[in-house]
Amino acid sequence: MFKHIILIDDDDDDQFIFLAALKIVAPECECRIMNNGFDALRDLRAYRDKTDMIFLDLNMPIMNGFEFLAILKKDPLLSLIPVTIYSTSNNPLDIKRVKALGAVQFISKTSEIETLVTELGLLYNLQQV
């Protein structure tokens, strides 16, 4: 079960939809938002004990999701934090690449909150087992 998560995404609209869906699925969950991978790594190193899951966009400035994931999974203090990709990309090569880098799940972004609620609900229920 995740109680403390980070959403790494530079798009305000996507952040809003994600937070709205999360509030429905897991109202007790705390979500920190980072706009790029660089800031997220700094935050994680300070709060690694308070992060149960990372939701990661792939296309961001400064440090993209691929770069972030590669660095995270090489860091022995952070590598065990599960990462779910949350991206507009549905390119099979991107999905294959992030799975090889260590992502556990891939959720395609949607503008329909109901779809995201379903996806987050399934993931949240898996984490409770």
C-alpha positions in Angstrom: 0.0 0.0 0.0 1.4 3.4 -0.8 0.9 6.3 1.6 3.7 8.6 0.5 4.3 9.0 -3.2 6.0 11.4 -5.6 4.6 12.5 -8.9 7.3 13.7 -11.2 5.6 15.6 -14.0 6.1 19.1 -15.4 2.5 19.5 -16.8 0.1 21.3 -14.5 -3.0 19.8 -16.1 -1.7 16.3 -15.7 -0.7 17.0 -12.1 -4.3 18.2 -11.4 -5.9 15.2 -12.9 -3.5 12.8 -11.1 -4.1 14.5 -7.7 -7.9 14.4 -8.3 -7.9 10.7 -9.1 -5.5 9.9 -6.3 -7.9 11.7 -3.8 -10.7 9.4 -4.9 -8.6 6.2 -4.8 -6.5 6.8 -1.7 -7.6 10.0 0.1 -5.1 9.3 2.9 -2.1 9.3 0.6 0.4 12.1 0.6 1.7 13.2 -2.8 4.7 15.4 -3.3 5.1 16.9 -6.8 8.3 17.5 -8.6 8.6 19.1 -12.0 11.7 17.3 -13.2 14.0 14.3 -12.4 16.8 16.4 -11.0 14.6 18.0 -8.3 13.0 14.7 -7.6 16.4 13.0 -6.9 17.3 15.7 -4.5 13.9 15.3 -2.7 14.2 11.5 -2.6 17.7 11.6 -1.1 16.2 13.8 1.7 12.9 11.8 2.2 13.7 8.3 0.9 12.1 6.7 4.0 8.9 8.6 3.2 8.4 7.4 -0.4 6.4 4.2 -1.2 6.0 4.8 -4.9 7.1 7.1 -7.7 4.9 8.1 -10.6 7.2 9.3 -13.4 6.6 11.2 -16.6 9.1 10.5 -19.4 9.1 13.8 -21.3 10.4 16.6 -19.0 13.0 19.4 -19.1 16.3 19.3 -17.2 16.2 15.5 -16.6 13.8 13.3 -18.4 12.2 10.2 -17.1 14.6 7.8 -18.7 17.6 9.6 -17.2 15.9 9.8 -13.8 15.0 6.1 -13.8 18.5 5.0 -14.8 20.1 7.0 -12.0 17.5 6.0 -9.4 18.0 2.3 -10.0 21.8 2.5 -9.7 21.5 4.2 -6.2 21.5 1.5 -3.5 19.5 3.8 -1.1 16.8 4.5 -3.6 16.7 1.6 -6.0 14.0 -0.4 -4.2 11.4 2.3 -4.5 8.9 1.1 -7.1 8.4 3.3 -10.2 5.3 3.5 -12.2 5.6 5.4 -15.5 2.8 7.9 -16.1 3.2 9.2 -19.6 1.5 10.2 -22.8 3.8 7.9 -24.7 2.4 4.5 -25.7 5.4 3.6 -27.9 6.2 -0.1 -27.4 9.9 0.8 -27.5 9.5 3.3 -24.6 7.6 0.7 -22.6 10.2 -1.9 -23.2 13.0 0.5 -22.3 11.5 1.6 -19.0 10.7 -2.0 -18.0 14.4 -2.8 -18.7 15.4 0.1 -16.5 13.3 -1.2 -13.7 9.9 0.4 -13.9 7.2 -1.9 -12.5 4.1 -0.5 -14.2 3.2 1.8 -17.2 0.0 3.9 -17.1 -0.9 6.0 -20.1 -2.0 9.5 -19.4 -5.6 10.3 -20.0 -7.8 13.4 -19.7 -10.6 11.2 -18.4 -10.4 11.1 -14.6 -12.5 7.9 -14.4 -10.0 6.0 -16.5 -7.1 7.1 -14.2 -9.2 6.3 -11.1 -9.5 2.8 -12.4 -5.8 2.4 -13.2 -4.7 3.8 -9.8 -7.3 1.7 -8.0 -5.9 -1.5 -9.6 -2.4 -0.5 -8.7 -3.4 0.6 -5.2 -5.2 -2.7 -4.6 -2.1 -4.7 -5.8 0.1 -2.8 -3.3 -2.2 -3.8 -0.5 -1.7 -7.6 -1.1 
